[in-house]
Amino acid sequence: MNTEIKDGTLVIYLGDHIDTNNAPEWEKDIMAAIEANEGKHVNFDAEKLEYISSSGLRVLMKAIKKLKQDAEITNVSRDVYEIFDITGFTNMFDIKKALREMSIEGLTLIGSGFTGDVYRLDDETVLKVFHKNVDYNTMISKENEKAHNAFLAGIPTAIPYDIVKVGDCYGTVYELLNAKDMVNVIEDDKEHLEDYIRNFAETVRKMHDIKIEDDKFESVRGNSMKGLPWLASILSEDELSKVKAFYENIPERDTFIHGDCHLGNVMVQDGEMMFIDLATAGKGHPIFDLTSMYSVFVDRPKAAAYMPPSPLLEPFTSEEIEKIWKLFLSSYLGTDDEELLKKAERQIEMVSYARRLFMPIALPGAMPMDAYNAMKQKLIDYIDEGLEEICF
């Protein structure tokens, strides 16, 4: 039997067969490994396991009871998972199926977000591939949970039904029958661009009418403030204090927040807009969601010197990009008041800057430090002018 300590966890690698003949030996070895690593979390890796009898199941039951704490059984094949399921093991223990392997070769990229890229698999399904630095346990599995909770809360969203491996990355498969991404819909019918953007703004506004009254979604402002200590190596103590005050000035709300709300994370199915990519969904002030559209259609074009072209912007001219943002903002706020729109845009810009302060940590190297420092200084100068109430 092979074992190893991985990130503080005792990993026990199960063999291809555990049955009546070898169960006693497996029990002896497993118990010895647990005793030698008392107190450590245990992961039974079942990647090679092809069959397990009732005798083998009893061995695992005894081992997990001896631990007196939760253990997990991972990389379980579909056939072995059926055995665990039929015998009730899936109701008692944390059992994870082995992820099927997929390739993006030949697939069409239809969208990009902060945590990954979205590809069209076929007429019925799309595949979101998370960036390599996105951790499975802390974000990907939570995104699936958030998508289900958002659906139950009334958010028009696609439900993920499978998690897969794509090389060294993880992916999520969504069933979206004959759906098209919003960018391609507009590209194919630019004559009605204004109608699409107005409808999108209205859909976002309706999403923000949904209140979250339980703890299934965390505060966006709260999570941002929890991360501020991470910036201690980049910001001075005085700057950190000012950024903290800036976040505290944003009112808390029970509004559902998508977290990365832009045209690239919207699919259109039978005329209905459906949101995907809910990895950073939470609750809070709507201004957090408006920063995503601002970042894509205002900030990203300015960053052409150090960032590759966004596939979301490729179908549009510079005039159309500017038009999309301005029309979206005025439609969302329901006003043509230039003074109010200018004030709202500046506030959105500053919240966008505050969120992007984390880029050197979340995406090292994505933003040159001279550009980062210039952005930071604009935010600090704004704060020094005196914090003002959010105007919407």
Secondary structure, DSSP 4 states (H G I P E B T S, - for coil): -EEEEETTEEEEE--SEE-TTTHHHHHHHHHHHHHHTTT-EEEEE-TT--EE-HHHHHHHHHHHHHHTS--EEEEE-HHHHHHHHHTTHHHHSEEEEPPPB---TTPEEEEE-SSEEEEE-SSSEEEEEE-TT--IIIIIHHHHHHHHHHHHHT--BPPEEEEEEETTEEEEEEE-TT-EEHHHHHHTTGGGHHHHHHHHHHHHHHHTT-B--SSSS-BHHHHHHHTGGGGGGTS-HHHHHHHHHHHHTSPP--BEE-SS-SGGGEEEETTEEEE---TT-EES-THHHHHHHHIIIIIHHHTTTTSPPPTTTTTS-HHHHHHHHHHHHHHHHT---HHHHHHHHHHHHHHHHHHHTTHHHHSTTSS-HHHHHHHHHHHHHHHHT-------
